[in-house]
């Protein structure tokens, strides 16, 4: 069997300029876990997976949370203590 015999006829791709959110939407909309990235000439330049996208989005969330906790909105430092019962 040759590769041509089992290739998909409808290919979904992304570009290096697409954001993690864009990639996630394309993968979800097409129910795929990995996608090929093509350059502006249509040549393959890489692959992206759900794990890649998750890491990209997670790092953005961590940076945003870090920014919001680094600069408190009020001058008071508030701590919450939990005690076990």
Protein Blocks (a to p, Z undefined) as FASTA:
>chain_A
ZZklmccfbdcdddfkbcfklmmmmmmmnopabdcdddfkopafbdcdfklmmmmmmmmm
mmmmmmmmmmcfbfbdcddddddZZ
